[in-house]
Amino acid sequence: MRAGKSYNRGVFVHNRGGFSMSRTLVVVPTYNEAANVGPLLDGIAAHAPGIHVLFVDDASQDGTRSVLQERIAKEPDRLFLLPRSGKLGLGTAYVDGFRWALARGYGAVVEMDADLSHRAIDLAVILKALENAAVVVGSRYVAGGGTLNWNRWRKLISQCGSMYARLALGIPVQDFTGGFNAWRREVIETIGLGDVRSEGYSFQIELKYRAALAGYPIVEVPIQFEERRAGQSKMSGSIVAEAIVRVWFLAARRKVVLAEIASARGESQRALLRTRRPLSG
């Protein structure tokens, strides 16, 4: 029998495996985002009412934590803060957020930037797709997706980065470097999260690579990516350089990554290769 669904003011409930939006967590890393977190929360409340949000803050110096604490005090059952001692990196922020979610029984996790480049209206699209998918990528490079307020040079760099990863890793994902992604619990638990060492762009690439190697189909849905409105970009030349090197490192260590995934799943590598779906499927 097909799993039942019901809808109420944009909040979906999916009965299969107890999955529901009320047990989905949006993880938002922050570092000096005081001007953005309020509008972000307002947008999320408008387009995904009732969803839980965890902010992972890397010791912001601009009052971000104070802004968050004021909002959390009003909705302590829905909004949460995971403070960290310093600027420890985007990848580790998401890993810590994923672990926080797993420890508290969430059925799915969504990655979302704090700088308003990820639109809350697109969060609703991702959540809808997550009803029937294990991995959902908010994609700038499928039909209907795109970028707003980017110059041609930045668009070219981003598109080439995803193409580079796609060709080097042999995985048919159009937007490899994007960070607006959703993951079912079983994916996070079985892709070897503890073995991930990437940061920045390469963190997003590695998660998708691991999910694909584990046999999870990756569904891409169109989003419009906006340039940040306030604050400074966290990306740097070193992060881009790391992504370039890390892609080839992942490609060269394909068998090692497969072994890590098999270990996380509690099965042999041979069993993993036998049961997973074709990557080009």
N, C-alpha and C positions, 0 to 999 in steps of 0.2 A: 504494500500500500504506500502511496506517495505521502511524504511528510506534509502535515497540514500547516497552513499559514494564516495569520490574521493581521490586520493593519489598523492602526488607530493614530490619527494625526501624525503620520510619518514615522511612528515607532513600530517596527515590525517585531513580531514574535514568531520564531521558527521552532516548531516542536521537535524536530529531529535532534536527538541527543541532548535535549534540554537547552538548545542554543537560542539565545534571545539577545536583543540589543541591551537589555538591562544587565546582562552579564558580559557586555563588551566594554573594554577600556580603551580610551584614547590616551596615548602616551605622548607628552609634549616636552621635549628638552628645552630648558631656558638658560640663557646667560645674557643679562642686561636687556630684558625685553619688557620693561615696566610700561612703556607706551602701547604695547601690542596685546598684552594678555587680557585686558578688559574687553576690547573689541572682539578678540578671538572667542572668548567665552560667550559673549552676546550672540555671536554668529552661530556657535555650536548649539546654544539653547534654542535658537530660532529654527534651525534645520534638522537637529537631532535631539529633540527634547528628551530629557531623562537619562541620556547616556552619561556614563561616568568618565571623569577626566583626571589623569595623574600628571602633575608637573614635576619633572626631574630637574632641579635647579642646581647649577654648578657655582654656588656662592656668588650670585650676582651682586654687583656693587652699586646699582642704580635704583634700588628700592623695589625690585621685582618681587622679592619675597613678601614685603609688606603689602603690596597690592594683592598678591595671591592669598595671603592670610586673611585679608578683609573679605574676599569673595568666599573663601572656604568656610569662614565663620558663619556665613549665611546659608550654605548648603553643605554641611559636613558629611552628609551621607552620599554625596555625589562627586564632590571635588576633593582632591587630595594633593599633598605635597611631599615629595621625597627629596630632602635637602642633602647636598653632597658638599664635601669640604673644600673643593676647589674646581678649577676648570679641567676636568678629567677627560673630556672628549665626547663627541656625539655618539660614537659606537658604544662605548661603555655606558652612556646614559640610557640608550635604548635597551641594552642587555639588562641593566639594573631594573628598568621599568618592566621589561618582560618577566623577569623573575618575581618582581613584586606582584604582578598580575597572576602568575601561575600559583603563587603561594596563597592567594586569596580566592582562587576558584573561578577566575574569569574564563569564559569560553573562547574569547577572541580578543585580539589587540590590534589597534590601528596606530600607525606612526603618523604624526602630524607636526609640522613646523610651527613655531610660535610667532613668526614674523609676518603672518597674514598672506604669505605667498600661496599657501594652501587654502582654498576657499571653503568655507563651511557648507556652502550649497553643494559642492562636490563630495563632501563627506557623506551626504545622504545618498549619493549615487554609489559610492563605494560600499556603504552598508547594505544597500539593496542587492548589489552583486554578491555580497558575502553570504547571503541567504543560501546560495547554491554553489559556493566555491570555497576551496580551502585557502587559496592565496589570491588576493585581488591587488592589482597594481593600478594606481591612479596615473594614467599615461598621457604625456604631452604629445606622443608621436603615433597615436592611432587616429582613425577618422573621428573628427569632432573635437580632438584635443589640440592644445596649443599653448603659447606663452604670450603674456601681455606686457608691454613696455620693455621688451628686450630689443637690443640692437642686433643687426645681422651677425656680427662677429660672435656675440655670446650665444646666439641660437646655433651657429655653426659648430662652436666648441662643444656644446651640450649634445647635439645630434651625433657628432663624430665620436664623442665619448661612449655613447650607447652602442653605436655601430661597432666600434673597436672591441668592446666587451662581448658583443653578440658574436662576432666573427672569431675572436680568440677562444671563447668558451664553448661555442657551438650550441648555444641556447637561444631559441627563437623568442626573445623578449625585446620589444621595441624600445621601451624606456627603462634601461638598466640602472641608470644613475638616480632616478627620481626617488623621493623619500616619502611619498604619500601612499602608504601601502597597508594592507590589512592581512592578518594572519590568524587562522584558526589555532586553537590551543594545541591540537595534535601535531601541527606543523612545527611550532616552536619547540615542542618537547622532543621531536625526533630528527632534527637537522644538525645536532651537535653544537648547540648554542655556546657551550662552554669552550669550544675550540676556535671560535671566531676571534680574530685579532685585528680586524680591519677597522678603519675610522673613515669619517666623511663619505665621499662618493663610493669608495671601495667597500664600505660597510653595507650599503644598499645593494651593491653588485654581488657581494658574497652571500648575503641572505637569499637572494633570488637564485643564485647558482646552486646553493645547497638544497633549496626547496625543489628545484628542477631535478637534481641528481637523485633526490629521495623519491621522485616519481609523482610529485604533486603538480597537477596542471595549474598553470599561472594564467589567470584571467585579467586582461587589461581593459580598463574602462576609461573613456575620455575625460580629462580634466583641463581646466584653464589655469595655468600657473602664472601668478602675478608677481611682479617685482616687489620686494619688501617696501613698506611705507615709512618705517621709522627704524632707527638704529643702524648698525653696520653689519655687513655680511660676515658670517663666520668662516667662509671659505677662503683659502689661501693657496698660493702656488705650491706649497709643500703638500697640501691635501690632494691637489690635482696630481702632483708627481707620484704620491703614494698610490693613487688609484691606477695610474698607468703601470707601475711596477707590480702592484698587487694582482692585477688581472693575469699577467703572465705567470706569476707565482702560483695562483690558483689553478691555472691550466696545467702547469707542470706537475702539480701535486694532486691531480684528479683522483688517482687511486688512493692516496692518503685521505682525501676528503671523503671519498666513498666509504673507507674503513671507519672513519669517525662517525659518519651517519649511521652505518650499520651497527656500531657499538651503542649509539644513542637509542636505536630501535630495539636493541637486544637480540639481534640476529646476525647471521654471518653475511659477509659481503656477497657471497655467491647467492644467498637467498634474496638479498636486496636487488641484485641485478636481475634475478629471475622474475620477481613479482612487480617491479616498478613499471610504469607506462613508458612508451617510447618518448624521447625528448622532443621529437618533431610532431607529436600527436596534437 
